[in-house]
């Protein structure tokens, strides 16, 4: 009974940590400040006319940004592998970010622990010692790998930057509370 309750506790922790770690951030900045924020990052932006452009920002000034284009919707709106877009024509930018390294590590450890416990429970009923050891090893490695991959995905987030056309102080939800 103790093993079952321990296993349930570990699995609850496996799902609680990613939920706590996953979050999206929304910011508002003026168009002139956009270049300094996105330079060197892969982004997906929406222009005022509804066009989406996805790519890596390779140059940025106060008035425009240049992207190495990965994808454009609708197709054919821009020609070439690089495009320069005026910051005044951009309404929203989505930028991916990776989270803290502690989340995949913690979930890897918890996953390995859970996999080891489950495999140990299964190995008690095996006749072969080699089979029991192999089962435990596969359980620990599989649990640790699965936990680390789950943690890596859970730690990822998206920063949404809303572009304003006048000078606005950068804001965060909940700031000043």
Buried (B, 14 or more C-beta within 10 A) or exposed (E): EEEEEEBEEBBEBBEEBBEEBBEEEEBBBBBBBBBEBBBEBBBBBBBEEEBBBBBBBEBBBEEBBBBEBEEBEEEEBBEEEEBBBEBBBBBBBBBEEEBEEEBBBBBBBBBBBBBBBBBBBBBEEBEEEEEBEBBBEEBBBBBBBBBBBBBBBBBEBBBEBEBBEEEBEEBEEEEEE
